[in-house]
Structure formats: C-alpha cells, structure tokens
Amino acid sequence: MFSDAPLIPWLRPLLEEVPGVALLDAHTHIGQNDPDGYRCASSELLGALEAVDARAFVFPMHEPDGYPPANDMVLAEAEAADGRLFAFCRLDPADSPSAEARRCVRAGARGIKLHPRAEGFNLDHPALEDVYALADEEHLPILCHAGRGIPALGRHAVEVCGRYPGLRLILAHAGISDLGWIWREVPSHPNLFFDTAWWSPTDIQALFALVAPGQILMASDAPYATPAFGATMDLRHALQVGLDADALRSVLGGQALRLIERETPLDLGPPPGPVSVSRDPLLERVYSFLMVSVGQMFHGIDPQETLALARLACNVGDDAPQGPVCEAVLALLDAREAYDRGSDGRPEHFAPGIHLIVLAAAVARTPDVRLPDRSSFLAESSGNAEEQGRP
C-alpha cells in the first residue's frame, strides 16, 4: 500500500468542516495471492485506518484457489482488530455460494462481496438467487464490483433490488459501468447504493451531483488506494456540490454503519443536481493535462511533458481568482517530484505517485473547497518524503 502521509495535510482541514464525523471505509481488501500483483496484510490496512481514525469493511482479495480459507482469515483478522474491521465474505457462484454465505454469516460476517470480473459471472447467475434471498431475509449488504473490466450489470442490479427489497446492494467504484443511466433509477430503489472507490474526479463528482447522498458510501479500495485518499477525494467533491454536514457524516461512515448493523438506511434528501458541478475554463485546462498524465502513469510512463503543460496552464497571473487553486496544484506536483518510489507500494508497471496527481486533478475540479495552508503542507510533505511513513 502506498504511503499516504503527503495526503494527511489535505484531509485535516476538510474534516474540520464536518464535526462529529466517524470515518468508515466501505471497500478494503486483505490477501497475498491476487494475480494482479497487489498484496495487503491486515497490519498494513490497520495502519492506514489508524492514521485517520477510521474503520472499514474488509474482504479477501482475489483467491484463484477458492474463498473459504480466505473468508476464515478475514473473519479472524476482523475479530482481532478490536472493532476497526467488519468482515465480508467473498463468494464465487461456481463454488456453493449459498452454503458459504450462510456459514460465514453464522461465523460473524457482516456482509457479502461479489466480483463479476474476477470470477466471470453476471448478477443473474442462478446460483446467486439463494444468496439474494438470504441477504433479503437478514437485511445484509452485498458489495459488487461495478468498475472496469466487465460488461454493464446495471439492469440486473436494478432487477435484484426490486425482487429483494430487504437486501442492500452496493455497486462499487461509483457504479461507473452503468452510471450514465442508472442514477435515474436510484430514487425508486432505496436499497441500491454506490461506493466511491474510484480515481476519476469527473466520475466521483457526477456521482455526488446525481445520486442522493444517503445512497453513497465513502470507500478507498485499499490497497489500491488508502482511506486517507478516499476520504480526501469524497470530502472535496461532496463539499463542491454543496452537501451539508449531515449528508457528509452519512457518506463518510454513518450510512455504512447502519447497513452493517441491519438498520433502516437514512434518507438524506435528493441529490444537488448537475448545476452544482464546477467547470472553470482555465482550471479545466489544468485538469485535462493532469488527467492525460494519470493515464500515462497507469501504463508506467513518467509524464514529464504533460505535467510540464499542466504547470504552464497554472500560470494564470498573480491576481487571477484561480491563483490559489493553481498554487495548490503546483504544490502537489512538487510533492510528486519528491515522492520516493520505495514508498509507493504499487506493482512496478505503474509510475509512482499517481495518487498525488489524481488529487491535483480533484483540486482543479473543486475550486470552492477549502485548501490547506501551503506553508504547513510544504513542510509536512518535505518531512514525509524523508520519513516515508505515516503521521
């Protein structure tokens, strides 16, 4: 897992906007066998959670040899975590999913994880009907991968929510596989939720603008990101679109806690709508160069030229209203230059420090949201580059 120490100065002032918040990350993994090269021990996850005083839903990473032993591992780690972790069992529809779900729920699992991409299935798989019936009866949350690498699954998701009103279906990764239309279905499906475990500021801000806040759950996808990253991104975008403190407390953990306690979800009112989304033309130039850079970094390219263009786009003039935002973006670009690859924690085929460039893009898209004090940020990020550790 990458070091999120440089993110902490960006998160602290945002948390001050939400008194009484209790962070609960709705999407984290532990495991050592995922073919994609990522690894995460419970000690690493707990360290990242403790850094921001958060709790989390946790489930196994991809296990090509099956999930019962991995589910038992997650249950044991959650039991030993003194309330900081809530175990979800991961199911493969091809391997007795109903029996495994019932076994794990009896052992203390608080929800279920499905991953159509890894296990190669759709939500209409016949073996999942008994799983849905169990979740309906017990009011269990089911978290389902709904990001890249899969065909659209939204129609089946809506059908499942309609047939089983007692279950709570959470579409992970902002539901990007179907977000273009499924947001219209949300008001008539109060048991359909979305987590925010995704990196694109455009997608996350669209989610906050179009989906009711009571149906959005803060998430990081650790170890692919960290709780500090997830909370920082959510706060910036939610504040930009105008969510109030009650809605923010729900998004950042309150509603997730209600789901695992099998309580009735709270209705926090309608979404703010698309008019809440900011598009400043000069900051949009900065944003576009940063997002091109992110795409290159995902393919292991050091985006020197496009980041140089982003720096030039930040040259808006000393008296420009966009000046403070551009200064903050430049500070994050400087932090990325000082970032040590040894603290990145990602497989070698990624360029290091992607999270800092994604945050810079988020800052460009959230010009009305509070920025950290630049002098303290630079002091902390400089120290963190040397320590390569957590605060």
N, C-alpha and C positions, 0 to 999 in steps of 0.2 A: 504494500500500500504506500502511495506517495506521501511525503511529508507535507502536512497541511499547515505547518507553522506560519508560512507567509500569509495565509488566509485569515488568521485569527484577528489581526488589526482591522480587517474589513468587516468581520462579523460582529465584533463587540459593540460598536455604536448602533448597529441595526437592532440588536437585542434590547438595547435601552429604549427603543420605540415600542416594545411590547412587554410591559410589566406583567410578571406572573407567568411567563411562558415556560412550558416544560417540554423540551425537545424530545421527540420520539421519531426515529428514523424508520420508515416503513419498508425498507428494502436493503438488507445486507446479507452477505454470504460468508460462510467459512468452509474450508476444504483445501485439499492438497493435490487433487488428481485431475483438475479441469484441463482438457486438451488445449485450451486457448493460451495456456502458459501463466495465467494468474494464479496466485496462491494467497491464502489468508488464514492465519491461525487465530484462535479466539483471543489470544493475548494482544495481537495487533488490533483487532476490531475493538476490544475493550479499551485499549489505549486511545484510539481515535475518538471513541464515545466519551471517555472520561475528560478528554481535552476540552469538550464543550458541554459537559454535564448532561449528556443525552442518554436515552435508552433506545432499543432497536428491536424490530422483528428480525429474526435470523433464520436462515435455511441453508441446506447444502448447496455447494457449487455443483457443476455437472460431474456426475459419477458414472463413467461408462459401464462399470460393473454392477450397477444397481444401487438402490437407495435405502433399504432397511438398515444396514450398518451405519450409513451416513446420518440417517434420521436419529438413530440412537446416540450417535456422537453429538449432534446438535442438542438433543434433549438433555444430555448430561452436562454439556457446557452451559446451557441456559440455567440449569438447576444450580450450578456452581457460581453463577455470575451475580448473585445477591440482588436479583430484581432488575438488572440492567439489560438482560436479553429475554426475549419472548420467542420460544421455538415454534417454527412452522415445519411441517413435514413436507417433503418433496415427493411427488408421485409420478410414476411412469404408467400411462394407460395400458401398456402391454404387459405389466407385471402386477396383477392383482391389486389395483389401486384402491378399491373399496376396503378390502381387508387391511391393507397397510394404513389407510387413513383411520379406520376405527382403532387399530392397535395403537397408533401414535396419539390419537386424541385421548384414549384411556390413560396413556403414559404422561400426558400433560401438554401435548401440542396445542397451541392456541389458534392455529390456522393451517392453511394448505397452500403449497406453491406448485404451480404448473408451468412448464416451459415448452410450448409447442415447437419451438425451433430446435432445441437440443434433442428432444425425444421424438420429433417428427409426427405430430398429430394435429388435428383440429379440435375445436371445442365441442363439436358434435359427435365425438368418439363415443360409441355405445357404452364402453366400459366406464365412462365418467358419469353416467346417469345416477348410479348409486352413490357416487361421491357427492354430486349435487344434492341428492336427497338428504344425505347426512348433514351437509352444510346448511340446508334449509331447515332441517329439524333442530339443529343445535345452534343456529344463528352464527355460523362460522365465517370468517373472511377467507376468500380464495384469491390469492395474488397470482396473476397470469402475465407472463412475458407478452408484451404487445409492442415491441420495438422493431429493430431491423431484422432482416433475415427471414421473414415469414410473409405469407400472403395475408390479405386482410382477414381479420377474425371478428370484426365488429358485429356483423349480423348474427353470428352465433352467440356472441356475448349478450346482445340485447334479448335474444330469444331465451337464453338461460335465465337472465334476470327476471323475465316475465313469467316463466314457468315456476321459478323457485324464489318467491319474494322474501323468504327468510334468510337466504344466503346473502353475503356481501361480496360482490365480485370487484376486485381491484385490478384495473388494467395498468400494468407497469409502463414506465418510460413515456409518460404523458399520453399514452394511447396513440402514438404517432402513426401506427399502421392504419388508423381509421379516423384520426382527429378531424379531418376535413369535413366530415358529416355527422359523426356520432355525437358531437356536442348538442345537436338539436334533440337527441333522444334522452338526454340526461334529465330534464325536468319530469318526464313521465316514468323514470326508472330510478327511484331514490336509493335503491340498493346497488347502483353502479358507481364506482369510484375510480379515481386515477391517481397514480403516484407520480412524483416529479423527477424520478431518477433518469435524467436525460441532460444533455450538454448544450443543446441549441437554445440560445436566448429567444429566438423567434418562436420556437415551439412552446417554450415554457410561458412566455408572455401571452401567447394565444390561448393556452390552457386557462390561465388566470382570468383572461378577459371574457372567455366564452362559457366556462363551466362554473357552476355555483361553488363558492368556497367550501361549503360543507361537504363537497364530494371530491376534494383534493387533499392528498396526503403528502407531506414532505418526505423525501426519500433520496438516498445517495447512490445506491447500487454498489456499496463498498464490497470488495476492494477496488473496483473500477473508478470510484471517486471516494470521497470521505464525508462523514456527517457535517464537518465544518463547511465543505464546499456546497453540499446540498442545502444547508440552512442559509448560507450567504446568498446563493442564487435565488432561493424562494423568497427571502425577505426583500431583496432588491426588486424583483419583478412584481410581487404582490403589493408592495408599497407604491410602485409606479402606477399600477392600475387603480389604486385607491382603496384597497381593503382596509377595514378598520381593525382595531386591536382584538376584538372578539373573534373576527374571522381569522386573523393571523394566529391567535392562540389555538384555534381549531386546526388549521392547516399544519402548523408546526408540531402537533402532537396530540392535541385534545381529542380530535375525532378518531384518530388511530387507536388511542387508548380505549375509547368507548367501543370500538369494534372488537378488540380482543377481550373486553370484559362482557361482550354479548349484550350490550345495552343498545337502546334505540338511538340511532345517529341523530345529531342535532341538525336542524335546518337553520342555516345562517343567511338565508335570503338569496336573491338572484345574483348572477354574475354582473360585473360592471359593464360589460359590452365592449364592442370593438372600438368605440370612440375613446376609450381610456388608453389606447396604445400610442406610445410616443414615436414620432418619426421626424426628427430634426434633419434637414438635408445635409448639413455639414457633418454632424455626428454619424449620419448614415454612411458617409464616405469612409470614416474611420472604421465603422462596424464592418463594412464589406471587405476591406483589406484584412482585417483581423480574422474574419471567417474563412477567407481564402487561405490564410496562414494555418488555421486549425486543420483544414482539410489536408494540407500538405504534411502537417505534423503527424496525422493519423497514418500516413504512409512512410514515416521515417525521414522525411525531408526537413532539413533545417531551413525555415522560410525567411532567409535573410532579406531577400529583395522585397517581398510583400510586407514584412514588418517594417522595412525602411519606408515603404509607401504609407503605411499606417502612421509612422512618425511624422512624415511630411503632411499628412492630412490633419494631424493635430495642431499644425501651425496655423491657428485661426486668428491670431492677433492678441495682443495683451489685454485689450478691453472687450473682447468678444464675450457674449454671455455663455458660450460653450467652453470658455477657457478653463474653468475649474475641472470640468469633466475630462477635457483633453490632458490636463496636467496629471490627473489620476491615472488615465490610461498610460501615459508615459512612465509613471512610477511603476506600474505593473510590468511594462516592457523591460524596464531596468531590472526589476526583481527577477524576471525570467532569465535575463542575461547572467545574473549572479547565481542562478539556481544550479546546484550540483547534481549531475546525472546520478550520482550514487544515492541520492535521497529520493529518487523518482519512483522506484518500486514497480515500474511497468516493464513488460517484456521489451527486448532490445529493438523490436521493429517499430517502436513509437519514438518520435522525437521527444526529449524531456521538457517538462514544464507546460504541457498542454493546458492544464487547469488554470494557469495564470493568464494565458491568452484568452481562454473562454471567459474568465472573469472580466478581463479588459473589455471584451465584446459586450458583456452584460452591463458594464458600467456605461458604455456608449449608448445602450438602449434604455437606460434608466436615469436620465439627466435630472429628474426632480427628486431623487432619493439622496439621502444624507451620505456624504463621503467622510472617510476617516481623516483625521489631522495628518497632513502629509509629512510633517517632520517626524512625528512619532512612528508613522508607518515605515519611513525610510530607515529609522534607527532599528526598529524591530526586525525588518526584513534583512538588513545587513547582518544583524546578530544571528538570525536564523540560518543564513547561508553558511555561517561558520559552524553553528551547532548541529545542523541537520537533524534537529529533534523537535519535539512538541513542547509547547509552553507548559 
